[in-house]
Amino acid sequence: MSVDQTTAEQQPQVAGRPPSPACARRCATAVGTPSDERRKMRQFLFTGFNAFGQHNSNNTVGRTSGRVTALTEIHVPGNENDNNIIIAISWRYTVYAKGIKIWLIGLLDSMPGECLELEAPMAIKALAACDTHCLVLLQNGELYKLPVKLDAKLQQIKLETPPNPPATATKRTIFGTAKASNGVSTVITHIACGSHINVAISAGNTVYSIPSCLHQFPQLQWRLKQLECGQEHALLLNANGDVYTWGNGLRGQLGQETLGVEETPQLVDALAGIKITHIAAGGWHSAAISAFGDLYTWGLNSNGQLGMRVMKPDGLLKEPTVYPLPQLHDLSACCGTSDDDVDLCAPVKVFAGSRHTVLVRSCGRLWASGWSAHGQLGIQVNSQYLDAFQAIYDECRDSEYSVICGPWSTLLVLSK
């Protein structure tokens, strides 16, 4: 985002408790009113699309308006100060997990503000959300699917058995006896999904297009660092700093010279030799940050999500909408007053929604570019988008925080 496990086998569905009359209120208002002391310790700030009551601004008023245009404090189910809470955001619901508990809040069947609360068989390690379902990864490596419905049940996913690795020389002990082979580990360690793609990767470096086995990376001297999915494509970053992409690349989101569909992970040659440290997958665009603090973006730029101009300077003609190859950015100075100070605030992490991109710079300031029709950038803009990266939030500079981008929203989790 292990414990050894064999290939996942079908198990009886795990039923969630039917929502009680107080369930929606409990999920919508969290548990109790956080004291000032607790609120200082942990804070959740949300901006963006909220028409289905996925996020609440306080404990007395119901859901906030459908368009939250500034980072606003919300409350979440469970203990807000627990660092182990896991959150994933879709456009019509948000899913939370803590321990074995799962909460789905939003438009699940027919009404805004609906809530489903259920329990998993074991503590939850990771979540991934898309339009129709979310993926739930347990600490033991088992993988479940949860449909977005009020009467949903957890359904364990049976993954295809990976092929046997090619024969290699038998390892032997100092006494000459053969060592036992552990085979390919099938414990799932990473998950991600989009509206048309579902990906899981095992500890044995097997890539699954759930539930099918898609690709086998080397088991030795190859380690996965990060996995992200857009609506139709996937990005993978390994510990060496190499980026692989696959899926639908007709909008340039794969970073390949030729637009097309790639069935299996392909190295992004344009970034070869550049050590990448962080990646992001938007709806139809991608981004990466290098160890030198350089930002690269590629794919669809319909709303400035790449941080590049949508219109030419005269405002009459459009710039290219699709950039198939990674584009290196020359970011504006952040805290410094001259170009010499730019590197002091180099980007360190990048996140992406459907059509917006968020940067964390080394000074702690938050920058963003892209579509803002639903308030997902957290600032007022003259048009419905920004087509250049701009600072959007300064008050988190003295706090540790993480960023979660939904398709049309942005969530900050601050620890003070």
JONORNOR-V342977 format. One record per pair of residues at least 12 apart in sequence whose ideal C-beta (glycine too) atoms are under 10 Angstrom apart, sorted by the first residue. I is the first residue (numbers start at 0). J is the second residue. Records with the same first field share a line. If there is no record, write none. Layout:
I: J  J
This chain:
0: 85  124  125  126  127  136  188  189  190  191  225  226
1: 124  138  139  140  184  186  187  188  201  202
2: 121  137  138  139  140  141  186  202
3: 139  140  181  184  185  186  202
4: 137  139  140  141  142  184  185  186  187  201  202
5: 140  160  182  184  185  186
6: 157  158  159  160  161  183  185  201  212
7: 140  141  142  143  155  156  157  158  159  160  185  186  187  199  210
8: 141  155  156  157  158
9: 154  155  156  157
10: 120  141  143  153  154  155  156  157
11: 152  154  155
12: 143  151  152  153  154  155
13: 117  118  119  120  135  143  145  152  153  154  155
14: 117  118  150  151  152  153
15: 101  103  115  116  117  118  119  145  148  149  150  151  152  153
16: 115  116  117  118
17: 115  116  117  149  150
18: 103  107  113  114  115  116  117  149  150
19: 114  116
21: 114
22: 102  104  113  114  115  116  149
23: 52  61  104  110  112  113  114  115  116
24: 58  61  112  114
25: 76  102  114  116
26: 52  55  75  76  77  93  95  102  103  104  105  112  113  114  115  116
27: 52  53  54  55  58  61  62  74  76  104  112  113  114
28: 55  57  58  59  60  61  74  76
29: 43  55  58  73  74  75  76  77  78  79  95  102
30: 58  74  75  76  77  78  79
31: 58  74  78  79
32: 57  58  59  74
33: 58  72  74  78  79  80
36: 80
37: 78  79  80
38: 72  74  79  80  415
39: 80  398  413  414  415
40: 79  80  413  414  415
41: 75  78  79  80  81  82  84  398  412  413  414  415
42: 70  72  73  74  79  80  395  398  400  411  412  413  414  415
43: 70  71  72  73  74  75  79  84  86  403  410  411  412  413
44: 69  70  71  72  73  377  392  394  395  400  409  410  411  412  413
45: 63  67  69  70  71  72  73  75  88  93  374  375  377  403  405  408  409  410  411  412
46: 66  67  68  69  70  71  73  371  373  374  375  376  377  378  391  392  408  409  410  411
47: 65  66  67  68  70  71  88  90  352  355  371  372  373  374  375  376  377  404  405  406  407  408  409  410
48: 65  66  67  88  90  91  352  353  372  373  374  375  405  406  407  408
49: 62  63  64  65  66  67  71  73  93  105  111  373  374  405  407  408
50: 62  63  64  65  66  90  91  105  106  111  373  407
51: 65  89  90  91  92  93  104  105  106  107  110  111  112  113
52: 65  92  93  104  105  106  110  111  112  113  114
53: 73  88  89  90  91  92  93  94  103  104  105  106  111  112  405  408
54: 67  71  72  73  74  75  88  93  104  105  405  408  410
55: 71  72  73  74  75  104  112
56: 71  72  73  74
57: 71  72  73  74
58: 74
61: 111  112
62: 104  105  111  112
64: 374
65: 111  373  374
66: 372  373  374  375  407
67: 373  374  375  377  408  409
68: 371  373  374  375  376  377  378  379  380
69: 374  376  377  378  379  391  392
70: 365  374  376  377  378  391  392  394  395  409  410  411  413
71: 374  377
72: 411  413
73: 93  410
75: 93  95  97  102  104  410  412
76: 93  95  96  97  100  101  102  104  114  116
77: 95  96  97  98  100  102
78: 97  98
79: 412
80: 414
81: 97  98
82: 401  412  414
83: 96  97  98  122  123
84: 96  97  98  100  412
85: 97  98  101  123  124  125  126  135  136  403
86: 102  126  128  401  403  405  410  412
87: 125  126  127  128  129  133  134  135  190  191  192  403  405
88: 105  126  128  352  403  404  405  406  407  408  409  410
89: 103  105  106  127  128  129  130  131  132  133  147  192  194  405  406  407  408
90: 105  106  128  129  130  194  352  353  373  405  406  407  408
91: 105  106  107  111  128  130  131  147  405  406  407
92: 104  105  106  107  113  114  115  128  130  133  147  405
93: 105  128  133  403  405  408  410
94: 115  126  127  128  132  133  134  135  145  147
95: 116  123  126
96: 119  122  123  124  125  126  133  135  136
97: 122  123
98: 118  119  121  122  123  138
99: 117  118  119  120  121  122  123  137  138
100: 116  117  118  119  122  123
101: 115  116  117  118  119  123  126  133  135  143  145  151  153
102: 114  115  116  117
103: 115  116  117  128  133  145  146  147  148  149  151
104: 116
105: 147
106: 147
107: 146  147  148  149  150  151
108: 147  148  149  150  151
109: 149
110: 149
113: 147  148  149
114: 149
115: 145  147  148  149  150  151
117: 145  151  152  153
118: 153
119: 135  136  137  138  141  143  145  153
120: 137  139  141  143  153  155
121: 137  138  139  140  141
122: 137  138  139
123: 135  136  137  138  143
124: 136  137  138  139  140  141  187  188  189  190
125: 137  138  142  187  188  189  190  191  199  226
126: 145  190  192
127: 189  190  191  192  193  197  198  199  226  227  228
128: 145  147  191  192  193  405  406
129: 147  191  192  193  194  195  196  197  228  230  406
130: 147  192  193  194  195  230  406
131: 144  146  147  148  192  194
132: 144  145  146  147  148  151  154  192  197
133: 145  146  147  151  190  192
134: 156  187  190  191  192  197  198  199  209
135: 153  154  155  156  190
136: 187  188  189  190  199
137: 153  155  187
139: 186  187
140: 184  185  186  187  188  199  201  202
141: 155  156  158  186  187
142: 154  155  156  157  158  187  190  197  199  201  207  209  210
143: 155  156
144: 156  192  197  209  210
156: 187  197  199  207  209  210
157: 209  210
158: 185  187  199  201  205  207  209  210  211  212
159: 185  205  207  208  209  210  211  212  213
160: 183  185  205  212
161: 182  183  184  185  201  203  204  205  206  207  212  213  214  215
162: 183  205  212  215
163: 182  183  215
164: 180  182  183  203  215  217  218
165: 215
167: 180  219
181: 203  218
182: 203  218
183: 201  202  203  204  205  212  215  218
184: 201  202  203  204  205  218
185: 201  202  203  205  207  212
186: 201  202  203
187: 199  200  201  202  205  207  209
188: 200  201  202  203  204  223  226
189: 201  202  206  223  224  225  226  227  235
190: 207  209  226  228
191: 225  226  227  228  229  233  234  235  280
192: 209  228  230  233
193: 227  228  229  230  231  232  233  246  247  280  281  282  283  353  406
194: 228  229  230  231  282  353  406
195: 228  229  230  231  232  246  247
196: 208  209  228  229  230  231  232  233  245  246  247  280
197: 209  210  228  233
198: 213  226  227  228  232  233  234  235  245  246  264
199: 213  226
200: 213  214  216  223  226  233  235  264
201: 215  216  223
202: 218  222  223
203: 215  216  218
204: 216  217  218  219  221  222  223  237
205: 218
206: 223  226  233  235  243  245  263  264
208: 233  245  246  262  263
213: 233  245  262  263  264
214: 235  243  245  262  263  264  265
215: 263
216: 235  237  243  264
220: 238  239
221: 237  238  239  241
222: 237  238  239
223: 235  236  237  238  243
224: 236  237  238  239  240  241  275  276  277  278
225: 237  238  242  275  276  277  278  279  280
226: 243  278  280
227: 244  277  278  279  280  281  285  286  349  350  351
228: 246  280
229: 244  246  247  250  252  253  279  280  281  282  283  284  285  298  299  351  353  406
230: 246  247  250  252  280  281  282  283  353  406
231: 246  247  248  249  250  252  253  260  280  282  283
232: 244  245  246  247  248  249  250  252  253  254  260  261  280  281  282  283  284  285  298
233: 245  246  247  252  253  261  264  280  285
234: 246  252  253  254  264  267  275  278  279  280  285  286  287  351
235: 264  266  267  278  280
236: 275  276  277  278  287
237: 266  275
239: 274  275
240: 270  271  272  273  274  275  276  287  289  290
241: 266  267  270  271  272  273  274  275
242: 254  264  265  266  267  268  269  270  271  273  275  278  285  287  295  325
243: 261  263  264  265  266  267  278
244: 261  264  265  266  267  278  280  285  297  298
245: 260  261  262  263  264  265
246: 260  261  262  264  280
247: 259  260  261  283
248: 260  261  265  283  285  297  298  323
249: 283  299  321  323
250: 282  283  284  297  298  299  300  301  320  321  322  323
251: 283  284  285  297  298  299  300  305  319  320  321  322  323  324  325
252: 280  281  282  283  284  285  297  298  299  321  322  323
253: 265  267  285  297  298  323
254: 266  267  268  269  270  285  287  295  296  297  298  322  323  324  325
255: 267  268  269  297  323  324
256: 268  269  323  324
257: 323
258: 321  323
259: 323
267: 285  287  295  297  324  325
268: 324
269: 295  297  323  324  325  326  327
270: 287  289  295  297  324  325
273: 287  289  290  291  293  295  325  327
274: 289  290  291
275: 287  288  289  290  293  295  325
276: 288  289  290  291  292  346  347  348  349
277: 289  290  294  346  347  348  349  350  359
278: 295  348  349  350  351
279: 296  348  349  350  351  352  356  357  358  402  404
280: 298  350  351
281: 296  298  299  304  305  349  350  351  352  353  354  355  356  369  370  404  406
282: 298  299  301  304  351  352  353  354  355  370  406  407
283: 298  299  300  301  304  321  353  354
284: 296  297  298  299  300  301  302  304  305  321  322  351  353  354  355  356  369
285: 297  298  299  305  325  349  351  356
286: 298  304  305  306  325  326  328  346  349  350  351  356  357  358
287: 325  349
288: 345  346  347  348  349  358  359
289: 327  345  346
290: 345
291: 342  345
292: 330  341  342  343  344  345  346  347  360  361
293: 325  327  328  329  330  345  346
294: 306  325  326  327  328  329  330  345  346  349  356  358  360  366  388
295: 324  325  326  327  328  349
296: 322  325  326  327  328  349  351  356  368  388
297: 321  322  323  324  325  326
298: 320  321  322  323  325  326  351
299: 320  321  322  354
300: 317  318  319  320  321  322  326  354  368  369  386
301: 317  320  321  354  369  370  384
302: 320  353  354  355  368  369  370  371  372  382  383  384  385  386
303: 318  354  355  356  368  369  370  371  380  382  383  384  385  386  387  388
304: 351  352  353  354  355  356  367  368  369  370  384  385  386
305: 320  321  322  325  326  328  356  368  369  386  388
306: 326  328  330  356  358  366  367  368  369  385  386  387  388  389
307: 319  322  326  328  368  386  387  388
308: 386  387
309: 382  384  385  386  387
310: 382  386
318: 386
328: 346  358  368  387  388
329: 341
330: 342  344  345  346  358  360  366  387  388
331: 344  366  387  388  389  390
332: 344
333: 345  346  358  360  361  362  363  364  366  388  390
334: 360  361  362  363  364  390  393  396
335: 362
341: 360
342: 361
343: 360  361  362
344: 360  361  362  363  364  366  390
345: 358  360  361  362
346: 358  359  360  361  366  388
347: 359  360  361  362  363
348: 360  361  401  402
349: 366  402  404
350: 365  367  401  402  403  404  409  410
351: 369  404  406
352: 367  369  370  373  375  376  403  404  405  406  407  408  409
353: 369  370  373  375  404  405  406  407  408
354: 369  370  371  372  375  384  406  407
355: 367  368  369  370  371  372  373  375  376  384  385  404  406  407  408  409
356: 368  369  370  376  385  388  404
357: 369  375  376  377  388  391  392  402  403  404  409  411
358: 388  389  390  391  402
359: 395  400  401  402  411
360: 388  390  396
362: 393  396
363: 392  393  394  395  396  397  398  399  400
364: 390  391  392  393  394  395  396
365: 377  390  391  392  393  394  395  396  400  402  409  411
366: 385  387  388  389  390  391  392
367: 385  388  389  390  391  392  402  404  409
368: 384  385  386  387  388  389  391
369: 384  385  386  388
370: 383  384  385  407
371: 383  384  385  391  407
372: 384  407
373: 405  406  407  408
374: 407  408  409
375: 404  405  406  407  408  409
376: 389  391  392  409
377: 391  392  408  409  411
378: 390  391  392
391: 409
392: 409  411
394: 411  413
395: 411  412  413  415
397: 413  415
398: 411  412  413  414  415
399: 412  413  414  415
400: 412  413  414  415
401: 413  414
